[in-house]
Amino acid sequence: QVQLVESGGGLVQTGGSLRLSCAASGRTFSTYDMGWFRQAPGKEREFVAAFISNGANTYYANAVKGRFTISRDNAKNTVYLQMNSLEPEDTALYYCAASSYAGTFYAMYARPKNYNYWGQGTQVTVYS
């Protein structure tokens, strides 16, 4: 069982930065694949980034590649999402998720149903 708590969301101007944090409970955090997803009003939940524990590979949605960075600190049981050059289109509720195996193909790690545990979300609002 893993419990996830996100923090770090807020209101930021276009071009600004935020760092989201996701604190996880549990002694086996390092074995989980971790992902960030987001959901804007009226839209489906979409993949943002993933950190696959086996091989420590990171993956990003095209919309955020080059602007967002996912990282993890296993000693702190925390995964981060550094978001730079924010745009109004990034406005959404951001969720942290954990998977016992999210896979190494986009069709797998970008699929919300492949993640077992979810946080409650943290709101990010970017204004122009």
C-alpha positions in Angstrom: 0.0 0.0 0.0 1.3 3.4 -1.0 -0.2 6.8 0.0 0.7 9.8 -2.1 0.4 13.5 -1.1 1.1 16.2 -3.7 2.1 19.8 -2.9 3.6 22.8 -4.5 0.9 23.9 -6.8 -0.2 27.5 -7.1 -0.9 30.5 -9.3 1.9 31.6 -11.6 2.4 34.0 -14.5 3.2 32.8 -18.0 6.9 32.0 -18.2 7.2 31.3 -14.5 8.2 28.1 -12.6 6.8 25.8 -10.0 8.1 22.6 -8.4 5.6 20.0 -7.4 6.4 17.5 -4.8 4.8 14.1 -4.1 5.6 12.5 -0.7 5.0 8.8 -0.6 4.5 6.5 2.4 5.8 2.9 2.4 9.2 1.2 2.7 9.4 0.1 -0.9 9.0 3.4 -2.6 12.2 2.9 -4.6 10.8 -0.1 -6.4 7.8 1.8 -7.8 7.6 3.5 -11.1 6.3 7.1 -10.6 4.3 9.3 -12.9 2.8 12.7 -13.1 -0.5 13.2 -14.8 -2.8 16.3 -15.2 -6.4 17.0 -15.8 -7.9 20.2 -17.0 -11.6 21.0 -16.7 -13.6 19.1 -19.3 -10.7 17.1 -20.5 -9.4 13.6 -19.8 -6.5 12.9 -17.5 -3.3 13.0 -19.5 0.3 11.8 -19.1 2.9 14.4 -18.2 6.1 12.5 -17.1 7.3 9.2 -15.7 10.3 8.0 -13.8 10.8 4.3 -14.4 12.7 2.8 -11.4 14.3 0.0 -13.4 17.1 1.7 -15.2 16.1 5.1 -13.9 14.7 6.2 -17.2 12.5 9.3 -17.6 9.8 10.0 -20.1 7.8 13.1 -21.0 4.8 14.1 -23.0 5.7 16.1 -26.1 3.8 19.1 -24.7 6.2 19.4 -21.7 9.5 18.0 -23.1 12.3 20.5 -22.5 10.3 22.5 -20.0 9.5 19.9 -17.2 11.8 17.6 -15.3 10.8 14.7 -13.2 13.2 13.5 -10.5 13.0 11.4 -7.3 14.8 11.2 -4.0 14.4 7.7 -2.7 15.9 8.6 0.7 13.0 11.1 1.1 10.4 9.0 -0.5 9.6 11.9 -2.8 9.2 12.5 -6.5 9.4 16.0 -8.0 8.2 17.7 -11.1 10.1 20.9 -11.9 8.0 23.0 -14.3 9.7 25.9 -16.1 8.4 28.2 -18.9 4.9 27.6 -17.8 2.1 28.4 -20.2 -1.7 28.9 -19.7 -2.2 25.5 -21.4 -0.4 23.9 -18.4 -3.3 24.9 -16.1 -4.7 21.7 -14.6 -5.0 19.6 -11.5 -1.7 17.7 -11.3 -1.7 14.1 -9.9 1.2 12.0 -8.7 0.8 8.2 -9.3 2.7 5.1 -8.4 2.9 1.8 -10.3 4.4 -1.5 -9.4 5.3 -1.8 -13.1 4.4 1.0 -15.6 6.4 -0.4 -18.5 8.9 1.1 -20.9 6.6 1.8 -23.8 4.6 4.9 -24.1 1.4 3.0 -24.5 2.0 1.5 -21.1 3.6 4.2 -18.9 1.3 6.9 -20.3 -1.8 4.9 -19.4 -3.4 6.0 -16.1 -4.9 2.5 -15.6 -1.4 1.1 -15.3 -0.9 3.0 -12.0 -2.1 1.5 -8.8 -2.0 4.5 -6.5 -2.9 8.1 -6.8 -2.7 11.3 -4.8 -5.5 13.8 -4.4 -3.9 16.3 -6.8 -2.5 19.8 -6.6 -3.8 22.7 -8.7 -1.6 24.6 -11.1 -3.0 27.8 -12.6 -1.0 29.8 -15.2 -2.2 33.2 -16.1 -1.2 35.4 -19.0 
